[in-house]
């Protein structure tokens, strides 16, 4: 625990300067990253309608064909 506390400051500095840092204990259990990275990745860039309207496939002539299938019965 003392070693983890001693290296925590270094971990935060590396996350800020080098990017996300994985914390492992036989497997990856957590990732530490800078707030700026999270805000940049989580920030919305428009809504779904704007995204679809700007799609390069919009005027491509792509035809989507649905397979004729019956709906499944769902138990509630």
Buried (B, 14 or more C-beta within 10 A) or exposed (E): EEEEEEEEEEEEEBBBEEEEBEEEEEEEEEEBBBEEEEEEEEEEEEEEEEEEEEEEEEEEEEEEEEEEEEEEEEEE
